């Protein structure tokens, strides 16, 4: 079921997602070989709390962290810990923010230092697919239209 939101609700969703964008901005500054996934998590939590939000994932079904962090081929929703990023890794980061009951949530994949051509291509193709899907997410289109555009 699709819930139509008021302008005020849409503005609240924008504010929550602006915090998500700020988290990504700060994480992009520090992504480098040697930083641990726990350190990334701590940075994200500080940004969220400083802007009046709360981490949406932390405590949800006992999830222990602010971020979901997965390195290279790891399955999504990895738990941050002492593991340090290495040159050539690609790291996927998912963050959720609760701002007064309105949620922002997004994921990003970032290179750690210089990555090989295969990793670069993977990131380029998946980002392109994302924007193709967004372009097809319009009133009147169905999920099939979006998925077909992404796959072709």
N, C-alpha and C positions, 0 to 999 in steps of 0.2 A: 504494500500500500504506500502510495506517495502522500506525504504530508505537505500541504502548502504552508509556507511560512510567511509571517507578516514582515513588513519592512524592518520593524524593530528587531525581530528574531534574526533576520538575515544579517543585520548589523552586528548583533552579538556573535553570530557564527564567524563573521569576518574578523572581529576582534580576537576571538580564540585562535583562528588560523593565522592571524598576524603574529601571535606569540610563537606558533609553530615555525613560521618563516624566520623569526628572530633566532630561535634555537638553531636552525640550520645555518644561518649566517655566522653565528658564533662557533659552531662546530667546524665549519669550513676553514676557519682561521687556524684551528689547532690540529686538524687531521694531518698527521705526519708519523713517520716511523718512530716507534718507541712509546707512543702514548697508549695507555691501556683503555680497554672498553669501559672499565669502571670510571676512569677519569672523564671520559666523554659523558657518561651518565651523570656524574656529579655536576659537570658544567651545565648540562641541559636542565637539571633540576633547579640550579641556582637561577638560570634565566627565567624559567617558568614562574618560580616563586616571587622573584623580584618584580614581575609584571602582574602579580595578583592572581595568577592561575594556580592550579594544582595538577600534578602529573596524573593523567587519566589512566595509565596502565598500572601504576604502582598500587598494589593491594587488590587489584581486580583479579579475582580467582587466585589469590595468593601470589600474584606475580610480584617479584621483589624489587623491580627497578623502574626507573622513569622511561628508559629507552628499551627498545628491542634492537639488538645489534648482532648482525651476522657477517662473518668474514668469508670471502670467497664462496666456496660451494656449500657452506652451511645452510641448513634449512632456516626459513624466516623465523622471527621471534626468539632469537638467541638472547640469553641472559648475560648482561655485562658482568665482567669479572676482571681478574688480573691479567688476562691475555693481552699482550702488546701487539699493536699493528706493526707490520713489516713493509719495507719497500716492495712495491709491486702488488700489494693486496688490493682488493676492492672490498669496500665495507658498505653494507646496507644498514641504514638507520631508520627506524620507525619511531615516531613520537606522537603522543596524544596529549592534548591539553583540555582540562575542564576549566572553563571560566564562567562562574556563576550558573552552572547547569547547562552551558552550551559548549559543545565539543569541537575542537579542531584536531585533525589527524592527517598525517602525511608521512610518506617515506621517501628516502633519497638514497642513491648509490653514489659513492665517492671513491675516487682513486686515492691510494696512499703513495705519494711520491710519483715516480714514473712507473706506468703499467705497460704490459706487453700489448702488441697489436690486437690480439684476440680479446683481451679485456676492454680495450678502447672501443673495438667494434661492437662488443656486447652492450656497452653503455650507450653508444650512439644509436644502435638499432632499437633498443628498448625505450629510449627517450623519444625517438621518432614515433614509435608505436603509441606511446602515451598521448602525444599531441594529435595524432590521427584519430585516436579514440575520443579525445576531448572535442575535436571538431565535429564528430558525428553525434555527440551527446546533445541533441537539440530536440525541442518540442516536436512531437510527431514521429520521431525515430524510435525504433525498438532496440532492445539489447542486441538482437541479431545484426542490425545495421552497424552498431559499434564494433562488435566482435568480428564481423566480416571485414570491415575496413582495416582493422588491426592485422588480421591474418593474411591479407592480400597485398 
